[in-house]
Amino acid sequence: MTTHGGTAPHGGTAPRVVIADDQELVRTGFRLILTARGIDVVGEARDGAEAVAAVRRLRPDVVLMDIRMPTMDGLEAARRILAQSPDCRVIMLTTFDLDQYVYAALAAGASGFLLKDVTPGHLAAAVRLVDTGDALLAPSITRRLVERFASGTPGAGPGPAVPAVHRNLAALTPREREVLALMGRGLSNSELAQELTLSEATVKTHVVRIFAKLSLRDRAQAVVLAYETGLVSPGESADTADPTVW
């Protein structure tokens, strides 16, 4: 396990990141990419067990977590990390764009899912995005997730867990229900603002209140809830959403 340190280049607060991957070249490459963009890589881990220990010791904001690792895989490591550090955000990394990994990662509580061939700019943007408490789901992944979850396709795997006690939408105002429905279709905050003719700040306020009223962790859970409750139907997902901002 390796520890690093750094500071943001312009005096701002940099997200603190741990990179967990069993390939040293991958860890090194990601560290160079992120530090060059003002993101603070505070540690590295070679497997899931090291990742859990690193998070306990270093308290990062974000973990970049490979799914396939020895000793303990990334999915189990994510479950343990989020159980001990619920404010930490986990982005799952894989070379395989397979549905089963998407469902398993989100069910483990991950805030995002990226392929390892992501561009440097999108990698840094993803870290900053989840550090703000948002979720990172490309529209194509969102559509597959909700359609297979809603249809109950055998072998699809579970969606992100949403407590049954919070599935009643009666606590929401009509505007909040509208915002939740649009989130379920994959719209970003800026797209929500445009669709509803509201300021982005007002949209963010609605989103925060929805999460609080329904005890949702992030947009991944919000998407599933929108489909579970029938607020959105399969096939309504927006394909135009920008994957770097959602």
C-alpha positions in Angstrom: 0.0 0.0 0.0 1.4 3.4 -1.0 0.6 6.8 0.5 1.0 10.1 -1.4 0.2 13.7 -0.6 -0.5 16.9 -2.6 -2.4 20.1 -2.8 -4.7 21.8 -5.2 -2.9 24.0 -7.7 -5.0 27.2 -7.1 -5.5 27.1 -3.4 -8.9 25.2 -3.6 -9.7 22.1 -1.7 -8.7 19.1 -3.8 -10.7 15.8 -3.5 -8.7 13.2 -1.6 -8.5 10.0 -3.6 -7.3 6.4 -3.0 -6.6 4.3 -6.1 -7.2 0.5 -5.7 -6.0 -1.7 -8.6 -3.8 -4.8 -8.7 -1.9 -3.5 -11.7 0.9 -1.0 -10.8 0.9 0.6 -14.2 -2.8 1.4 -13.9 -2.4 2.9 -10.5 0.6 5.0 -11.6 -1.2 6.2 -14.8 -4.3 7.2 -12.9 -2.3 9.0 -10.2 -0.3 11.0 -12.8 -3.6 11.9 -14.6 -5.3 13.0 -11.4 -2.4 14.9 -9.8 -1.8 16.8 -13.0 -5.4 18.0 -12.8 -5.2 19.2 -9.2 -6.7 16.1 -7.5 -4.9 14.8 -4.4 -4.1 11.1 -4.6 -3.4 10.2 -0.9 -2.9 6.5 -1.3 -2.9 3.3 -3.4 -3.9 -0.2 -2.8 -3.1 -3.5 -4.6 -6.3 -5.4 -3.6 -9.6 -4.9 -1.8 -8.3 -5.7 1.7 -5.6 -3.0 1.3 -8.3 -0.6 0.0 -10.4 -1.1 3.1 -7.4 -0.5 5.3 -6.4 2.6 3.4 -9.8 4.2 3.6 -9.9 3.5 7.3 -6.5 5.2 7.8 -6.5 8.0 5.2 -10.2 9.0 5.1 -10.3 9.9 1.4 -13.3 11.5 -0.3 -13.3 9.2 -3.3 -12.0 5.7 -4.0 -11.3 4.5 -7.6 -11.9 0.8 -7.2 -11.1 -2.0 -9.7 -13.7 -4.7 -9.6 -11.4 -7.7 -10.3 -8.6 -7.9 -7.7 -7.0 -10.7 -5.6 -7.6 -11.4 -1.9 -10.8 -9.3 -1.9 -12.6 -8.1 -5.0 -13.7 -4.5 -5.5 -17.4 -5.1 -4.9 -16.8 -6.6 -1.4 -14.3 -3.9 -0.6 -16.8 -1.2 -1.7 -19.5 -2.7 0.6 -17.1 -2.7 3.6 -15.8 0.8 2.9 -19.2 2.3 2.6 -20.3 0.5 5.8 -17.5 2.0 7.8 -17.2 5.4 5.9 -20.7 6.3 4.5 -19.5 9.7 3.4 -16.8 8.2 1.1 -17.7 7.9 -2.6 -16.6 4.9 -4.7 -16.2 4.8 -8.4 -15.9 1.3 -9.8 -13.4 0.6 -12.6 -13.4 -2.3 -15.0 -12.3 -3.3 -18.5 -15.6 -5.0 -19.1 -18.8 -3.1 -20.0 -21.0 -5.9 -18.7 -24.5 -5.5 -17.1 -23.8 -7.7 -14.1 -21.0 -5.5 -13.0 -23.1 -2.4 -13.3 -25.8 -3.8 -11.1 -23.5 -5.3 -8.6 -21.5 -2.1 -8.2 -24.5 0.0 -7.7 -26.0 -2.5 -5.3 -22.8 -2.3 -3.3 -23.4 1.5 -2.9 -21.0 2.8 -5.6 -21.7 6.2 -6.9 -20.3 5.5 -10.4 -19.0 3.0 -12.9 -16.3 3.7 -15.4 -14.3 1.7 -18.0 -10.6 1.9 -17.7 -10.2 3.3 -21.1 -11.9 6.5 -20.0 -10.2 9.7 -21.2 -8.0 11.6 -18.7 -10.4 14.5 -18.7 -13.5 12.4 -18.0 -11.7 10.5 -15.3 -10.9 13.8 -13.4 -14.4 15.1 -14.0 -15.9 11.9 -12.6 -13.9 12.2 -9.4 -14.9 15.8 -8.9 -18.5 15.0 -9.7 -19.0 12.2 -7.2 -17.0 14.3 -4.6 -19.9 16.8 -4.7 -22.3 14.0 -3.8 -23.6 13.3 -7.3 -23.7 10.0 -9.2 -21.9 9.1 -12.4 -24.0 7.0 -14.8 -23.8 7.2 -18.5 -27.2 7.4 -20.2 -26.7 4.0 -21.8 -25.9 2.4 -18.4 -28.8 4.2 -16.8 -31.2 2.9 -19.5 -30.0 -0.7 -19.2 -30.1 -0.5 -15.4 -33.6 0.7 -15.1 -35.2 -1.3 -17.9 -33.7 -4.6 -16.7 -34.5 -3.7 -13.1 -38.1 -2.7 -13.9 -38.7 -5.8 -16.0 -37.2 -8.2 -13.4 -35.1 -9.8 -16.1 -33.6 -13.1 -14.6 -29.9 -12.7 -13.8 -30.1 -8.9 -14.0 -28.9 -8.7 -10.4 -30.3 -6.3 -7.8 -30.5 -2.6 -8.2 -29.3 -0.1 -5.6 -31.1 -0.9 -2.4 -33.9 1.5 -1.6 -35.6 0.9 1.8 -39.3 0.0 1.4 -40.3 2.4 4.1 -39.1 5.3 1.9 -40.8 4.2 -1.4 -44.0 6.3 -0.7 -43.8 9.5 -2.7 -46.5 11.2 -0.6 -43.9 13.3 1.2 -42.9 15.0 -2.0 -44.5 18.2 -3.4 -45.8 18.1 -7.0 -42.6 19.9 -8.2 -40.4 17.5 -6.4 -42.2 14.6 -8.0 -41.6 16.2 -11.3 -37.9 16.6 -10.6 -37.6 13.0 -9.5 -39.3 11.8 -12.7 -36.9 13.8 -14.8 -33.9 12.5 -12.8 -35.3 9.0 -13.5 -35.0 9.7 -17.2 -31.3 10.6 -16.8 -31.4 14.4 -16.9 -28.6 16.4 -15.3 -29.2 19.4 -13.0 -28.5 21.8 -15.9 -30.9 19.9 -18.2 -33.5 19.8 -15.4 -33.2 23.6 -15.0 -33.7 24.1 -18.8 -36.7 21.6 -18.9 -38.5 23.2 -15.9 -37.4 26.8 -16.6 -35.7 27.1 -13.2 -32.3 28.2 -12.0 -29.8 25.5 -11.5 -29.5 26.5 -7.8 -33.3 26.0 -7.4 -33.0 22.6 -9.0 -30.2 21.6 -6.6 -32.4 22.6 -3.7 -35.2 20.4 -5.0 -32.8 17.5 -5.4 -31.4 17.8 -1.9 -34.9 17.9 -0.4 -35.9 14.8 -2.4 -32.9 12.9 -1.1 -33.6 14.0 2.4 -37.3 13.2 2.4 -36.8 9.7 0.8 -33.5 8.9 2.5 -31.7 8.4 -0.8 -28.0 8.2 -1.0 -27.6 9.6 -4.5 -29.1 9.7 -8.1 -28.5 6.0 -8.6 -31.0 5.2 -5.9 -33.3 8.0 -7.2 -33.4 6.5 -10.7 -34.4 3.1 -9.4 -37.0 4.6 -7.1 -38.6 6.5 -9.9 -39.0 3.2 -11.8 -40.1 1.2 -8.8 -42.9 3.5 -8.0 -44.0 3.9 -11.6 -43.1 7.5 -11.8 -41.1 6.7 -14.9 -41.7 3.8 -17.3 -39.0 1.8 -19.1 -38.2 3.4 -22.4 -38.4 7.0 -21.1 -34.7 7.3 -20.3 -33.1 10.3 -21.9 -30.3 9.5 -24.3 -29.1 13.1 -24.6 -27.8 13.5 -21.0 -24.1 14.2 -20.8 -22.3 11.3 -19.0 -19.7 13.6 -17.6 -22.2 15.6 -15.6 -24.6 12.9 -14.4 
